[in-house]
Amino acid sequence: MHNLIYLKDLAGTDMDPYVRLNEAQLFHALEPEPGYFIAESPKVIERALRAGYRPDSLLVEKKELDRDLTDLDHEMAVNHTQNLGQTPIYVVDSELLRQLKGYNLLRGALAAMHRIKRPTVGDFLKGLASKHPRIAVLENVVNPTNVGAIFRSAAALGIDGVIVTSDSADPLYRRSTRVSMGTVFEVPWTYVDAKVWQKDGINLLHQYGYQTAAMALRHNTIDINDPLLAKIDCLAIILGSEGPGLREKTIDDSDYTIKIPMAAGVDSLNVAAASALAFWELGNGVHK
């Protein structure tokens, strides 16, 4: 049995995570403990549940209720994950749901999920299971769409983990999780404080046995298909901000700078597109 609560309006405080709190407020809502994030669409909610994220509540469109609950129950039964138990499931009609920003993208369901505590960078790197680890570092990648797309490529193309600087967009922001199709719940990742990264990030990766490859153009830049890169045991691929790219210190401190060979007259790609090509060439994907 589900704990269904039928609503006639969105005025109650239980609706605050869906209606009145922005994503920064959700992030900090339970400090000093991790806060909440919103998962959009049944597919994304399913993947969050599968990964062990605990729902605080769900908001479901009345006309899609049977379909969404059937899909979620099936997902949990097949994957032996948690069940919804007494989790409040708020049910509203379509007219109310249309009041929410991005209604056309919701596909019938939202969930307010509890965040989990992220490991330190050291614990994160030690915890990676791959014997030939390939990780990505996102430095000041501020567009949530790009962050989500990078995670989707990481999941598909054999990247074992992602480190995100704290001045980047949050991978659990609604747009990020939606664009990633929920793969932000499947790829291991953690944060690094932006100031710590700027001061000593490359050295920290070196301490754990990683060589670093910064995606940037320099006089000594090598192609991403250079055989030298394939021989590296532990490799960190560093991607920078959409506009200015990587910080000069990051480039200077990195072991290599790498580029994607391109036709004359074009010197760069969108960071999400560049990540897909780099991960295809350098990741532990199925084509290896």
C-alpha positions as CSV (number, residue, x, y, z in Angstrom):
1,M,0.0,0.0,0.0
2,H,1.1,3.5,-0.8
3,N,0.7,6.6,1.4
4,L,-1.3,8.6,-1.0
5,I,-2.3,12.2,-0.1
6,Y,-4.6,14.0,-2.5
7,L,-4.2,17.8,-2.6
8,K,-6.4,20.5,-3.9
9,D,-3.7,23.3,-3.8
10,L,0.0,23.7,-3.4
11,A,-0.2,26.1,-0.4
12,G,1.0,23.7,2.4
13,T,4.5,23.7,3.7
14,D,4.9,20.1,2.5
15,M,5.0,21.6,-1.0
16,D,7.9,24.0,-0.3
17,P,10.6,21.8,-1.8
18,Y,8.6,21.7,-5.1
19,V,7.2,25.2,-5.2
20,R,9.0,27.7,-3.0
21,L,12.5,26.6,-2.3
22,N,15.2,27.1,-5.0
23,E,18.0,24.6,-5.5
24,A,20.5,26.4,-3.3
25,Q,18.0,26.5,-0.5
26,L,17.3,22.8,-0.9
27,F,21.0,22.1,-0.8
28,H,21.4,23.9,2.5
29,A,18.0,22.9,4.0
30,L,19.3,20.4,6.6
31,E,22.7,21.8,7.5
32,P,25.1,20.6,8.8
33,E,23.6,17.4,7.2
34,P,23.3,17.1,3.4
35,G,20.1,18.7,2.1
36,Y,17.6,17.7,-0.6
37,F,17.5,17.6,-4.3
38,I,14.6,17.3,-6.7
39,A,14.4,14.3,-9.1
40,E,12.3,14.9,-12.2
41,S,10.4,12.2,-14.2
42,P,9.8,8.5,-13.3
43,K,13.0,7.4,-15.0
44,V,15.3,9.7,-13.0
45,I,13.4,8.8,-9.8
46,E,13.9,5.1,-10.5
47,R,17.6,5.5,-11.0
48,A,17.9,7.5,-7.8
49,L,16.1,4.9,-5.8
50,R,18.2,2.1,-7.4
51,A,21.3,4.0,-6.3
52,G,20.1,4.1,-2.7
53,Y,18.9,7.7,-2.4
54,R,16.1,8.1,0.1
55,P,12.9,9.9,-0.9
56,D,11.4,12.4,1.5
57,S,8.2,12.7,-0.6
58,L,6.9,12.4,-4.2
59,L,4.6,14.7,-6.1
60,V,2.6,12.8,-8.8
61,E,0.1,13.9,-11.4
62,K,-3.2,12.2,-10.8
63,K,-3.8,11.1,-14.4
64,E,-0.4,9.4,-14.4
65,L,-0.6,8.0,-10.9
66,D,-1.2,4.3,-11.8
67,R,1.4,4.3,-14.5
68,D,4.1,5.9,-12.4
69,L,3.5,3.8,-9.3
70,T,3.5,0.7,-11.4
71,D,6.8,1.6,-13.0
72,L,8.4,2.5,-9.7
73,D,7.2,-0.6,-7.9
74,H,8.4,-2.8,-10.8
75,E,11.8,-1.1,-10.8
76,M,12.2,-1.7,-7.0
77,A,11.1,-5.3,-7.2
78,V,13.4,-6.1,-10.1
79,N,16.4,-4.5,-8.6
80,H,15.7,-5.4,-5.0
81,T,15.9,-1.8,-3.9
82,Q,14.1,0.0,-1.2
83,N,10.3,0.4,-1.3
84,L,8.3,3.5,-0.9
85,G,6.7,2.3,2.3
86,Q,5.1,5.2,4.1
87,T,6.8,7.9,2.0
88,P,4.2,10.7,1.4
89,I,3.0,10.6,-2.2
90,Y,1.2,13.8,-3.0
91,V,-1.3,13.5,-5.8
92,V,-2.5,16.6,-7.7
93,D,-4.4,17.2,-10.9
94,S,-2.9,18.5,-14.1
95,E,-4.1,22.1,-13.5
96,L,-2.1,22.3,-10.3
97,L,1.0,20.7,-11.8
98,R,1.0,23.2,-14.6
99,Q,1.7,25.9,-12.1
100,L,5.2,24.4,-11.6
101,K,8.2,25.7,-13.6
102,G,9.1,23.2,-16.3
103,Y,5.8,21.4,-16.2
104,N,6.1,20.1,-19.7
105,L,9.4,18.3,-18.7
106,L,8.1,16.6,-15.6
107,R,6.5,13.6,-17.3
108,G,4.1,13.1,-14.4
109,A,6.3,12.9,-11.3
110,L,8.8,14.6,-9.0
111,A,10.6,13.4,-5.9
112,A,12.3,15.4,-3.1
113,M,15.3,13.1,-2.3
114,H,17.8,13.2,0.5
115,R,21.4,13.9,-0.5
116,I,24.1,11.7,0.7
117,K,27.4,12.8,2.3
118,R,30.2,12.8,-0.3
119,P,33.6,11.3,0.5
120,T,36.8,13.3,0.7
121,V,38.8,13.3,-2.5
122,G,41.3,10.9,-1.0
123,D,38.7,8.4,0.1
124,F,37.0,8.7,-3.2
125,L,40.1,7.9,-5.2
126,K,41.0,5.0,-2.9
127,G,37.5,3.6,-3.3
128,L,37.5,3.4,-7.1
129,A,37.3,-0.3,-8.1
130,S,38.9,-0.1,-11.6
131,K,42.4,-1.5,-12.0
132,H,43.1,1.1,-14.8
133,P,41.2,4.1,-13.4
134,R,40.1,6.9,-15.6
135,I,38.5,9.9,-13.9
136,A,37.3,13.3,-15.0
137,V,37.7,16.6,-13.1
138,L,35.2,19.4,-13.8
139,E,36.8,22.7,-13.1
140,N,34.3,25.6,-12.8
141,V,31.8,24.0,-15.3
142,V,28.9,26.2,-14.4
143,N,26.2,25.2,-16.9
144,P,24.0,22.4,-15.4
145,T,23.1,21.1,-18.9
146,N,26.8,20.6,-19.6
147,V,27.4,18.9,-16.3
148,G,24.5,16.5,-16.9
149,A,25.7,15.7,-20.4
150,I,29.3,15.1,-19.2
151,F,28.0,12.6,-16.6
152,R,25.9,10.8,-19.3
153,S,29.0,10.5,-21.5
154,A,31.1,9.4,-18.5
155,A,28.6,6.6,-17.7
156,A,28.5,5.5,-21.4
157,L,32.2,5.7,-22.2
158,G,34.0,4.1,-19.3
159,I,34.9,6.9,-16.9
160,D,35.2,5.4,-13.4
161,G,34.6,8.6,-11.4
162,V,34.1,12.4,-11.5
163,I,35.5,15.1,-9.3
164,V,33.6,18.3,-9.4
165,T,35.0,21.6,-8.1
166,S,32.6,23.5,-5.8
167,D,32.3,26.4,-8.2
168,S,30.8,24.1,-10.8
169,A,27.1,23.5,-11.2
170,D,25.8,20.9,-8.9
171,P,25.4,17.5,-10.6
172,L,22.1,17.0,-8.6
173,Y,20.5,20.2,-9.8
174,R,17.2,19.3,-11.6
175,R,18.5,20.2,-15.1
176,S,21.7,18.2,-14.5
177,T,20.0,15.1,-13.4
178,R,17.4,15.3,-16.2
179,V,20.0,15.8,-18.9
180,S,22.1,13.0,-17.5
181,M,19.1,10.7,-17.6
182,G,19.9,9.8,-14.0
183,T,23.4,8.7,-14.7
184,V,24.6,11.1,-12.0
185,F,23.4,8.4,-9.6
186,E,25.4,5.7,-11.3
187,V,28.8,7.3,-11.8
188,P,30.8,7.7,-8.6
189,W,31.6,11.3,-7.9
190,T,32.5,13.8,-5.2
191,Y,33.2,17.5,-4.7
192,V,36.5,19.3,-4.1
193,D,36.5,22.8,-2.6
194,A,37.4,25.2,-5.4
195,K,40.0,27.0,-3.3
196,V,41.7,23.7,-2.4
197,W,41.6,22.6,-6.0
198,Q,43.2,25.9,-7.2
199,K,45.9,25.8,-4.6
200,D,46.9,22.1,-4.5
201,G,44.5,20.0,-6.7
202,I,47.0,18.6,-9.1
203,N,49.4,17.7,-6.3
204,L,46.6,15.9,-4.5
205,L,45.9,13.8,-7.6
206,H,49.6,13.1,-7.9
207,Q,49.7,11.9,-4.3
208,Y,47.2,9.2,-5.2
209,G,49.2,8.0,-8.3
210,Y,47.3,9.9,-11.0
211,Q,48.8,11.7,-14.0
212,T,46.8,14.6,-15.2
213,A,45.8,15.6,-18.7
214,A,44.3,19.1,-19.1
215,M,42.2,19.8,-22.2
216,A,43.9,22.9,-23.4
217,L,45.9,24.3,-26.3
218,R,49.6,24.9,-25.7
219,H,52.7,24.6,-27.8
220,N,53.3,21.1,-26.4
221,T,49.7,19.9,-26.6
222,I,49.3,16.3,-27.8
223,D,46.3,14.6,-29.5
224,I,43.9,12.6,-27.3
225,N,44.7,9.5,-29.4
226,D,48.5,9.7,-28.6
227,P,49.6,6.2,-27.6
228,L,51.4,7.6,-24.7
229,L,48.1,8.4,-22.9
230,A,46.9,4.8,-23.2
231,K,49.9,3.5,-21.4
232,I,49.2,5.6,-18.3
233,D,48.0,3.6,-15.4
234,C,45.9,6.2,-13.5
235,L,44.7,9.1,-15.6
236,A,42.7,12.3,-14.7
237,I,41.1,14.2,-17.6
238,I,40.6,17.8,-16.6
239,L,37.8,19.8,-18.3
240,G,37.4,23.6,-17.8
241,S,34.8,26.3,-17.9
242,E,32.7,26.8,-21.0
243,G,34.1,30.2,-21.8
244,P,37.6,30.8,-20.5
245,G,38.5,27.2,-20.2
246,L,41.0,25.9,-17.6
247,R,42.9,28.2,-15.2
248,E,46.5,28.8,-16.2
249,K,47.8,27.2,-13.0
250,T,45.8,24.0,-13.7
251,I,47.4,23.8,-17.2
252,D,50.9,24.6,-15.9
253,D,50.7,22.0,-13.1
254,S,49.3,19.2,-15.3
255,D,51.5,16.5,-16.7
256,Y,50.0,16.8,-20.2
257,T,47.8,19.1,-22.2
258,I,45.6,17.3,-24.7
259,K,43.5,18.3,-27.7
260,I,40.9,16.9,-30.1
261,P,42.2,17.2,-33.7
262,M,39.9,19.4,-35.7
263,A,39.5,21.0,-39.1
264,A,41.3,24.3,-39.8
265,G,39.5,27.4,-38.5
266,V,37.9,25.7,-35.4
267,D,39.9,25.5,-32.2
268,S,37.4,24.1,-29.7
269,L,34.1,22.3,-29.0
270,N,31.5,22.8,-26.3
271,V,32.8,21.2,-23.1
272,A,30.1,18.5,-23.2
273,A,30.9,17.5,-26.7
274,A,34.6,17.6,-26.0
275,S,34.2,15.3,-23.0
276,A,32.3,12.7,-25.1
277,L,35.2,12.5,-27.6
278,A,37.9,12.5,-24.9
279,F,36.1,9.8,-22.9
280,W,35.6,7.6,-26.0
281,E,39.3,7.7,-26.7
282,L,40.7,7.6,-23.1
283,G,38.0,5.9,-21.0
284,N,37.6,2.2,-20.2
285,G,34.7,1.9,-22.6
286,V,33.3,-1.2,-24.2
287,H,35.2,-0.6,-27.4
288,K,38.6,-1.0,-25.6
